[in-house]
Amino acid sequence: MPGHVVRELVDNDRIIGGLDAASTEIAMAFYRLFVKNGYCMATLARTAEMS
């Protein structure tokens, strides 16, 4: 969707994984700052990378 970068940031779903529970929660808090209409799914880092 060229030209719709802001829309993609706000609307797209995210799969977020960290090396441990604390880093995953920090990353989730960061993404929640701008992902308003998309779903943020917490998972393991390996799973997030494979997605």
mmCIF file as Biopython writes it, N, C-alpha, C and O atoms, coordinates in Angstrom:
data_model
#
loop_
_atom_site.group_PDB
_atom_site.id
_atom_site.type_symbol
_atom_site.label_atom_id
_atom_site.label_alt_id
_atom_site.label_comp_id
_atom_site.label_asym_id
_atom_site.label_entity_id
_atom_site.label_seq_id
_atom_site.pdbx_PDB_ins_code
_atom_site.Cartn_x
_atom_site.Cartn_y
_atom_site.Cartn_z
_atom_site.occupancy
_atom_site.B_iso_or_equiv
_atom_site.auth_seq_id
_atom_site.auth_asym_id
_atom_site.pdbx_PDB_model_num
ATOM 1   N N  . MET A ? 1  ? 0.830  -1.176  0.000  1.0 0.0 1  A 1 
ATOM 2   C CA . MET A ? 1  ? 0.000  0.000   0.000  1.0 0.0 1  A 1 
ATOM 3   C C  . MET A ? 1  ? 0.882  1.251   0.000  1.0 0.0 1  A 1 
ATOM 4   O O  . MET A ? 1  ? 0.926  1.978   0.993  1.0 0.0 1  A 1 
ATOM 5   N N  . PRO A ? 2  ? 1.570  1.499   -1.086 1.0 0.0 2  A 1 
ATOM 6   C CA . PRO A ? 2  ? 2.414  2.692   -1.159 1.0 0.0 2  A 1 
ATOM 7   C C  . PRO A ? 2  ? 1.598  3.953   -0.887 1.0 0.0 2  A 1 
ATOM 8   O O  . PRO A ? 2  ? 0.462  4.092   -1.342 1.0 0.0 2  A 1 
ATOM 9   N N  . GLY A ? 3  ? 2.203  4.858   -0.140 1.0 0.0 3  A 1 
ATOM 10  C CA . GLY A ? 3  ? 1.541  6.109   0.171  1.0 0.0 3  A 1 
ATOM 11  C C  . GLY A ? 3  ? 0.642  6.055   1.382  1.0 0.0 3  A 1 
ATOM 12  O O  . GLY A ? 3  ? 0.012  7.055   1.728  1.0 0.0 3  A 1 
ATOM 13  N N  . HIS A ? 4  ? 0.566  4.900   2.042  1.0 0.0 4  A 1 
ATOM 14  C CA . HIS A ? 4  ? -0.315 4.740   3.205  1.0 0.0 4  A 1 
ATOM 15  C C  . HIS A ? 4  ? 0.469  4.257   4.428  1.0 0.0 4  A 1 
ATOM 16  O O  . HIS A ? 4  ? -0.010 3.404   5.175  1.0 0.0 4  A 1 
ATOM 17  N N  . VAL A ? 5  ? 1.654  4.793   4.629  1.0 0.0 5  A 1 
ATOM 18  C CA . VAL A ? 5  ? 2.527  4.334   5.707  1.0 0.0 5  A 1 
ATOM 19  C C  . VAL A ? 5  ? 1.877  4.550   7.071  1.0 0.0 5  A 1 
ATOM 20  O O  . VAL A ? 5  ? 1.890  3.647   7.908  1.0 0.0 5  A 1 
ATOM 21  N N  . VAL A ? 6  ? 1.319  5.713   7.304  1.0 0.0 6  A 1 
ATOM 22  C CA . VAL A ? 6  ? 0.711  5.996   8.604  1.0 0.0 6  A 1 
ATOM 23  C C  . VAL A ? 6  ? -0.486 5.082   8.844  1.0 0.0 6  A 1 
ATOM 24  O O  . VAL A ? 6  ? -0.674 4.576   9.950  1.0 0.0 6  A 1 
ATOM 25  N N  . ARG A ? 7  ? -1.279 4.875   7.823  1.0 0.0 7  A 1 
ATOM 26  C CA . ARG A ? 7  ? -2.430 3.973   7.955  1.0 0.0 7  A 1 
ATOM 27  C C  . ARG A ? 7  ? -1.987 2.561   8.301  1.0 0.0 7  A 1 
ATOM 28  O O  . ARG A ? 7  ? -2.608 1.900   9.132  1.0 0.0 7  A 1 
ATOM 29  N N  . GLU A ? 8  ? -0.911 2.094   7.665  1.0 0.0 8  A 1 
ATOM 30  C CA . GLU A ? 8  ? -0.381 0.767   7.968  1.0 0.0 8  A 1 
ATOM 31  C C  . GLU A ? 8  ? 0.120  0.681   9.403  1.0 0.0 8  A 1 
ATOM 32  O O  . GLU A ? 8  ? -0.090 -0.336  10.065 1.0 0.0 8  A 1 
ATOM 33  N N  . LEU A ? 9  ? 0.776  1.724   9.896  1.0 0.0 9  A 1 
ATOM 34  C CA . LEU A ? 9  ? 1.262  1.729   11.275 1.0 0.0 9  A 1 
ATOM 35  C C  . LEU A ? 9  ? 0.128  1.633   12.282 1.0 0.0 9  A 1 
ATOM 36  O O  . LEU A ? 9  ? 0.253  0.949   13.299 1.0 0.0 9  A 1 
ATOM 37  N N  . VAL A ? 10 ? -0.971 2.310   12.006 1.0 0.0 10 A 1 
ATOM 38  C CA . VAL A ? 10 ? -2.087 2.385   12.945 1.0 0.0 10 A 1 
ATOM 39  C C  . VAL A ? 10 ? -3.011 1.181   12.839 1.0 0.0 10 A 1 
ATOM 40  O O  . VAL A ? 10 ? -3.532 0.721   13.855 1.0 0.0 10 A 1 
ATOM 41  N N  . ASP A ? 11 ? -3.225 0.663   11.647 1.0 0.0 11 A 1 
ATOM 42  C CA . ASP A ? 11 ? -4.254 -0.340  11.403 1.0 0.0 11 A 1 
ATOM 43  C C  . ASP A ? 11 ? -3.771 -1.790  11.345 1.0 0.0 11 A 1 
ATOM 44  O O  . ASP A ? 11 ? -4.552 -2.698  11.627 1.0 0.0 11 A 1 
ATOM 45  N N  . ASN A ? 12 ? -2.520 -2.032  10.992 1.0 0.0 12 A 1 
ATOM 46  C CA . ASN A ? 12 ? -2.065 -3.411  10.796 1.0 0.0 12 A 1 
ATOM 47  C C  . ASN A ? 12 ? -1.885 -4.157  12.115 1.0 0.0 12 A 1 
ATOM 48  O O  . ASN A ? 12 ? -1.493 -3.573  13.125 1.0 0.0 12 A 1 
ATOM 49  N N  . ASP A ? 13 ? -2.176 -5.455  12.090 1.0 0.0 13 A 1 
ATOM 50  C CA . ASP A ? 13 ? -1.929 -6.323  13.235 1.0 0.0 13 A 1 
ATOM 51  C C  . ASP A ? 13 ? -0.428 -6.540  13.378 1.0 0.0 13 A 1 
ATOM 52  O O  . ASP A ? 13 ? 0.319  -6.435  12.405 1.0 0.0 13 A 1 
ATOM 53  N N  . ARG A ? 14 ? 0.009  -6.845  14.603 1.0 0.0 14 A 1 
ATOM 54  C CA . ARG A ? 14 ? 1.426  -7.073  14.887 1.0 0.0 14 A 1 
ATOM 55  C C  . ARG A ? 14 ? 1.591  -8.358  15.686 1.0 0.0 14 A 1 
ATOM 56  O O  . ARG A ? 14 ? 0.784  -8.672  16.561 1.0 0.0 14 A 1 
ATOM 57  N N  . ILE A ? 15 ? 2.646  -9.089  15.371 1.0 0.0 15 A 1 
ATOM 58  C CA . ILE A ? 15 ? 3.059  -10.234 16.163 1.0 0.0 15 A 1 
ATOM 59  C C  . ILE A ? 15 ? 4.360  -9.808  16.830 1.0 0.0 15 A 1 
ATOM 60  O O  . ILE A ? 15 ? 5.353  -9.542  16.153 1.0 0.0 15 A 1 
ATOM 61  N N  . ILE A ? 16 ? 4.354  -9.745  18.155 1.0 0.0 16 A 1 
ATOM 62  C CA . ILE A ? 16 ? 5.465  -9.165  18.905 1.0 0.0 16 A 1 
ATOM 63  C C  . ILE A ? 16 ? 6.053  -10.223 19.812 1.0 0.0 16 A 1 
ATOM 64  O O  . ILE A ? 16 ? 5.347  -10.818 20.627 1.0 0.0 16 A 1 
ATOM 65  N N  . GLY A ? 17 ? 7.350  -10.458 19.671 1.0 0.0 17 A 1 
ATOM 66  C CA . GLY A ? 17 ? 8.011  -11.446 20.494 1.0 0.0 17 A 1 
ATOM 67  C C  . GLY A ? 17 ? 9.263  -10.901 21.116 1.0 0.0 17 A 1 
ATOM 68  O O  . GLY A ? 17 ? 9.999  -10.144 20.482 1.0 0.0 17 A 1 
ATOM 69  N N  . GLY A ? 18 ? 9.515  -11.275 22.351 1.0 0.0 18 A 1 
ATOM 70  C CA . GLY A ? 18 ? 10.723 -10.878 23.056 1.0 0.0 18 A 1 
ATOM 71  C C  . GLY A ? 18 ? 11.486 -12.095 23.534 1.0 0.0 18 A 1 
ATOM 72  O O  . GLY A ? 18 ? 11.014 -13.227 23.423 1.0 0.0 18 A 1 
ATOM 73  N N  . LEU A ? 19 ? 12.666 -11.848 24.066 1.0 0.0 19 A 1 
ATOM 74  C CA . LEU A ? 19 ? 13.483 -12.947 24.574 1.0 0.0 19 A 1 
ATOM 75  C C  . LEU A ? 19 ? 12.970 -13.474 25.901 1.0 0.0 19 A 1 
ATOM 76  O O  . LEU A ? 19 ? 13.232 -14.620 26.267 1.0 0.0 19 A 1 
ATOM 77  N N  . ASP A ? 20 ? 12.233 -12.626 26.626 1.0 0.0 20 A 1 
ATOM 78  C CA . ASP A ? 20 ? 11.608 -13.056 27.875 1.0 0.0 20 A 1 
ATOM 79  C C  . ASP A ? 20 ? 10.319 -12.253 28.058 1.0 0.0 20 A 1 
ATOM 80  O O  . ASP A ? 20 ? 10.011 -11.377 27.250 1.0 0.0 20 A 1 
ATOM 81  N N  . ALA A ? 21 ? 9.577  -12.549 29.108 1.0 0.0 21 A 1 
ATOM 82  C CA . ALA A ? 21 ? 8.281  -11.897 29.327 1.0 0.0 21 A 1 
ATOM 83  C C  . ALA A ? 21 ? 8.422  -10.388 29.504 1.0 0.0 21 A 1 
ATOM 84  O O  . ALA A ? 21 ? 7.584  -9.628  29.019 1.0 0.0 21 A 1 
ATOM 85  N N  . ALA A ? 22 ? 9.468  -9.951  30.189 1.0 0.0 22 A 1 
ATOM 86  C CA . ALA A ? 22 ? 9.662  -8.517  30.432 1.0 0.0 22 A 1 
ATOM 87  C C  . ALA A ? 22 ? 9.922  -7.758  29.131 1.0 0.0 22 A 1 
ATOM 88  O O  . ALA A ? 22 ? 9.336  -6.698  28.909 1.0 0.0 22 A 1 
ATOM 89  N N  . SER A ? 23 ? 10.787 -8.282  28.278 1.0 0.0 23 A 1 
ATOM 90  C CA . SER A ? 23 ? 11.083 -7.589  27.015 1.0 0.0 23 A 1 
ATOM 91  C C  . SER A ? 23 ? 9.881  -7.620  26.076 1.0 0.0 23 A 1 
ATOM 92  O O  . SER A ? 23 ? 9.659  -6.670  25.325 1.0 0.0 23 A 1 
ATOM 93  N N  . THR A ? 24 ? 9.116  -8.688  26.110 1.0 0.0 24 A 1 
ATOM 94  C CA . THR A ? 24 ? 7.902  -8.750  25.292 1.0 0.0 24 A 1 
ATOM 95  C C  . THR A ? 24 ? 6.918  -7.678  25.736 1.0 0.0 24 A 1 
ATOM 96  O O  . THR A ? 24 ? 6.317  -7.007  24.897 1.0 0.0 24 A 1 
ATOM 97  N N  . GLU A ? 25 ? 6.748  -7.508  27.029 1.0 0.0 25 A 1 
ATOM 98  C CA . GLU A ? 25 ? 5.806  -6.501  27.539 1.0 0.0 25 A 1 
ATOM 99  C C  . GLU A ? 25 ? 6.265  -5.083  27.210 1.0 0.0 25 A 1 
ATOM 100 O O  . GLU A ? 25 ? 5.434  -4.223  26.922 1.0 0.0 25 A 1 
ATOM 101 N N  . ILE A ? 26 ? 7.551  -4.828  27.247 1.0 0.0 26 A 1 
ATOM 102 C CA . ILE A ? 26 ? 8.077  -3.507  26.877 1.0 0.0 26 A 1 
ATOM 103 C C  . ILE A ? 26 ? 7.806  -3.236  25.398 1.0 0.0 26 A 1 
ATOM 104 O O  . ILE A ? 26 ? 7.389  -2.137  25.033 1.0 0.0 26 A 1 
ATOM 105 N N  . ALA A ? 27 ? 8.041  -4.230  24.555 1.0 0.0 27 A 1 
ATOM 106 C CA . ALA A ? 27 ? 7.767  -4.069  23.124 1.0 0.0 27 A 1 
ATOM 107 C C  . ALA A ? 27 ? 6.280  -3.864  22.865 1.0 0.0 27 A 1 
ATOM 108 O O  . ALA A ? 27 ? 5.902  -3.052  22.021 1.0 0.0 27 A 1 
ATOM 109 N N  . MET A ? 28 ? 5.436  -4.596  23.588 1.0 0.0 28 A 1 
ATOM 110 C CA . MET A ? 28 ? 3.986  -4.437  23.435 1.0 0.0 28 A 1 
ATOM 111 C C  . MET A ? 28 ? 3.570  -3.019  23.813 1.0 0.0 28 A 1 
ATOM 112 O O  . MET A ? 28 ? 2.759  -2.408  23.117 1.0 0.0 28 A 1 
ATOM 113 N N  . ALA A ? 29 ? 4.113  -2.491  24.901 1.0 0.0 29 A 1 
ATOM 114 C CA . ALA A ? 29 ? 3.786  -1.132  25.336 1.0 0.0 29 A 1 
ATOM 115 C C  . ALA A ? 29 ? 4.194  -0.122  24.273 1.0 0.0 29 A 1 
ATOM 116 O O  . ALA A ? 29 ? 3.472  0.844   24.026 1.0 0.0 29 A 1 
ATOM 117 N N  . PHE A ? 30 ? 5.346  -0.336  23.640 1.0 0.0 30 A 1 
ATOM 118 C CA . PHE A ? 30 ? 5.801  0.559   22.576 1.0 0.0 30 A 1 
ATOM 119 C C  . PHE A ? 30 ? 4.840  0.536   21.393 1.0 0.0 30 A 1 
ATOM 120 O O  . PHE A ? 30 ? 4.416  1.590   20.919 1.0 0.0 30 A 1 
ATOM 121 N N  . TYR A ? 31 ? 4.496  -0.648  20.916 1.0 0.0 31 A 1 
ATOM 122 C CA . TYR A ? 31 ? 3.602  -0.755  19.758 1.0 0.0 31 A 1 
ATOM 123 C C  . TYR A ? 31 ? 2.213  -0.211  20.056 1.0 0.0 31 A 1 
ATOM 124 O O  . TYR A ? 31 ? 1.566  0.345   19.169 1.0 0.0 31 A 1 
ATOM 125 N N  . ARG A ? 32 ? 1.745  -0.362  21.292 1.0 0.0 32 A 1 
ATOM 126 C CA . ARG A ? 32 ? 0.416  0.151   21.645 1.0 0.0 32 A 1 
ATOM 127 C C  . ARG A ? 32 ? 0.333  1.671   21.565 1.0 0.0 32 A 1 
ATOM 128 O O  . ARG A ? 32 ? -0.763 2.230   21.526 1.0 0.0 32 A 1 
ATOM 129 N N  . LEU A ? 33 ? 1.484  2.343   21.540 1.0 0.0 33 A 1 
ATOM 130 C CA . LEU A ? 33 ? 1.494  3.796   21.409 1.0 0.0 33 A 1 
ATOM 131 C C  . LEU A ? 33 ? 0.908  4.249   20.074 1.0 0.0 33 A 1 
ATOM 132 O O  . LEU A ? 33 ? 0.288  5.311   20.002 1.0 0.0 33 A 1 
ATOM 133 N N  . PHE A ? 34 ? 1.095  3.462   19.022 1.0 0.0 34 A 1 
ATOM 134 C CA . PHE A ? 34 ? 0.640  3.892   17.704 1.0 0.0 34 A 1 
ATOM 135 C C  . PHE A ? 34 ? -0.266 2.896   16.982 1.0 0.0 34 A 1 
ATOM 136 O O  . PHE A ? 34 ? -0.930 3.283   16.020 1.0 0.0 34 A 1 
ATOM 137 N N  . VAL A ? 35 ? -0.323 1.642   17.400 1.0 0.0 35 A 1 
ATOM 138 C CA . VAL A ? 35 ? -1.237 0.678   16.789 1.0 0.0 35 A 1 
ATOM 139 C C  . VAL A ? 35 ? -2.585 0.834   17.485 1.0 0.0 35 A 1 
ATOM 140 O O  . VAL A ? 35 ? -2.766 0.371   18.611 1.0 0.0 35 A 1 
ATOM 141 N N  . LYS A ? 36 ? -3.519 1.481   16.819 1.0 0.0 36 A 1 
ATOM 142 C CA . LYS A ? 36 ? -4.810 1.787   17.434 1.0 0.0 36 A 1 
ATOM 143 C C  . LYS A ? 36 ? -5.923 0.842   16.977 1.0 0.0 36 A 1 
ATOM 144 O O  . LYS A ? 36 ? -6.787 0.489   17.779 1.0 0.0 36 A 1 
ATOM 145 N N  . ASN A ? 37 ? -5.922 0.431   15.728 1.0 0.0 37 A 1 
ATOM 146 C CA . ASN A ? 37 ? -6.998 -0.406  15.199 1.0 0.0 37 A 1 
ATOM 147 C C  . ASN A ? 37 ? -6.549 -1.841  14.958 1.0 0.0 37 A 1 
ATOM 148 O O  . ASN A ? 37 ? -7.382 -2.719  14.737 1.0 0.0 37 A 1 
ATOM 149 N N  . GLY A ? 38 ? -5.266 -2.085  14.999 1.0 0.0 38 A 1 
ATOM 150 C CA . GLY A ? 38 ? -4.749 -3.429  14.789 1.0 0.0 38 A 1 
ATOM 151 C C  . GLY A ? 38 ? -4.619 -4.174  16.103 1.0 0.0 38 A 1 
ATOM 152 O O  . GLY A ? 38 ? -4.681 -3.579  17.179 1.0 0.0 38 A 1 
ATOM 153 N N  . TYR A ? 39 ? -4.437 -5.483  16.006 1.0 0.0 39 A 1 
ATOM 154 C CA . TYR A ? 39 ? -4.285 -6.349  17.171 1.0 0.0 39 A 1 
ATOM 155 C C  . TYR A ? 39 ? -2.805 -6.629  17.401 1.0 0.0 39 A 1 
ATOM 156 O O  . TYR A ? 39 ? -2.081 -6.941  16.456 1.0 0.0 39 A 1 
ATOM 157 N N  . CYS A ? 40 ? -2.350 -6.521  18.643 1.0 0.0 40 A 1 
ATOM 158 C CA . CYS A ? 40 ? -0.972 -6.850  19.003 1.0 0.0 40 A 1 
ATOM 159 C C  . CYS A ? 40 ? -0.976 -8.186  19.725 1.0 0.0 40 A 1 
ATOM 160 O O  . CYS A ? 40 ? -1.578 -8.321  20.790 1.0 0.0 40 A 1 
ATOM 161 N N  . MET A ? 41 ? -0.302 -9.174  19.146 1.0 0.0 41 A 1 
ATOM 162 C CA . MET A ? 41 ? -0.257 -10.517 19.720 1.0 0.0 41 A 1 
ATOM 163 C C  . MET A ? 41 ? 1.130  -10.768 20.305 1.0 0.0 41 A 1 
ATOM 164 O O  . MET A ? 41 ? 2.136  -10.669 19.603 1.0 0.0 41 A 1 
ATOM 165 N N  . ALA A ? 42 ? 1.173  -11.090 21.578 1.0 0.0 42 A 1 
ATOM 166 C CA . ALA A ? 42 ? 2.435  -11.417 22.233 1.0 0.0 42 A 1 
ATOM 167 C C  . ALA A ? 42 ? 2.767  -12.882 21.989 1.0 0.0 42 A 1 
ATOM 168 O O  . ALA A ? 42 ? 1.899  -13.751 22.070 1.0 0.0 42 A 1 
ATOM 169 N N  . THR A ? 43 ? 4.043  -13.141 21.688 1.0 0.0 43 A 1 
ATOM 170 C CA . THR A ? 43 ? 4.485  -14.497 21.438 1.0 0.0 43 A 1 
ATOM 171 C C  . THR A ? 43 ? 5.987  -14.580 21.729 1.0 0.0 43 A 1 
ATOM 172 O O  . THR A ? 43 ? 6.581  -13.599 22.178 1.0 0.0 43 A 1 
ATOM 173 N N  . LEU A ? 44 ? 6.584  -15.696 21.489 1.0 0.0 44 A 1 
ATOM 174 C CA . LEU A ? 44 ? 8.015  -15.853 21.640 1.0 0.0 44 A 1 
ATOM 175 C C  . LEU A ? 44 ? 8.741  -15.196 20.478 1.0 0.0 44 A 1 
ATOM 176 O O  . LEU A ? 44 ? 8.179  -15.046 19.393 1.0 0.0 44 A 1 
ATOM 177 N N  . ALA A ? 45 ? 9.989  -14.806 20.705 1.0 0.0 45 A 1 
ATOM 178 C CA . ALA A ? 45 ? 10.778 -14.154 19.665 1.0 0.0 45 A 1 
ATOM 179 C C  . ALA A ? 45 ? 10.914 -15.027 18.421 1.0 0.0 45 A 1 
ATOM 180 O O  . ALA A ? 45 ? 10.806 -14.531 17.300 1.0 0.0 45 A 1 
ATOM 181 N N  . ARG A ? 46 ? 11.146 -16.304 18.611 1.0 0.0 46 A 1 
ATOM 182 C CA . ARG A ? 46 ? 11.305 -17.222 17.475 1.0 0.0 46 A 1 
ATOM 183 C C  . ARG A ? 46 ? 10.043 -17.286 16.641 1.0 0.0 46 A 1 
ATOM 184 O O  . ARG A ? 46 ? 10.112 -17.297 15.412 1.0 0.0 46 A 1 
ATOM 185 N N  . THR A ? 47 ? 8.893  -17.328 17.290 1.0 0.0 47 A 1 
ATOM 186 C CA . THR A ? 47 ? 7.617  -17.379 16.577 1.0 0.0 47 A 1 
ATOM 187 C C  . THR A ? 47 ? 7.379  -16.081 15.821 1.0 0.0 47 A 1 
ATOM 188 O O  . THR A ? 47 ? 6.927  -16.104 14.676 1.0 0.0 47 A 1 
ATOM 189 N N  . ALA A ? 48 ? 7.675  -14.963 16.443 1.0 0.0 48 A 1 
ATOM 190 C CA . ALA A ? 48 ? 7.508  -13.671 15.774 1.0 0.0 48 A 1 
ATOM 191 C C  . ALA A ? 48 ? 8.393  -13.564 14.541 1.0 0.0 48 A 1 
ATOM 192 O O  . ALA A ? 48 ? 7.956  -13.064 13.505 1.0 0.0 48 A 1 
ATOM 193 N N  . GLU A ? 49 ? 9.625  -14.027 14.643 1.0 0.0 49 A 1 
ATOM 194 C CA . GLU A ? 49 ? 10.537 -13.981 13.498 1.0 0.0 49 A 1 
ATOM 195 C C  . GLU A ? 49 ? 10.049 -14.880 12.365 1.0 0.0 49 A 1 
ATOM 196 O O  . GLU A ? 49 ? 10.179 -14.516 11.196 1.0 0.0 49 A 1 
ATOM 197 N N  . MET A ? 50 ? 9.501  -16.021 12.682 1.0 0.0 50 A 1 
ATOM 198 C CA . MET A ? 50 ? 9.023  -16.932 11.649 1.0 0.0 50 A 1 
ATOM 199 C C  . MET A ? 50 ? 7.756  -16.401 10.968 1.0 0.0 50 A 1 
ATOM 200 O O  . MET A ? 50 ? 7.459  -16.754 9.826  1.0 0.0 50 A 1 
ATOM 201 N N  . SER A ? 51 ? 7.033  -15.569 11.667 1.0 0.0 51 A 1 
ATOM 202 C CA . SER A ? 51 ? 5.789  -15.028 11.102 1.0 0.0 51 A 1 
ATOM 203 C C  . SER A ? 51 ? 6.101  -13.984 10.074 1.0 0.0 51 A 1 
ATOM 204 O O  . SER A ? 51 ? 5.188  -13.408 9.482  1.0 0.0 51 A 1 
#
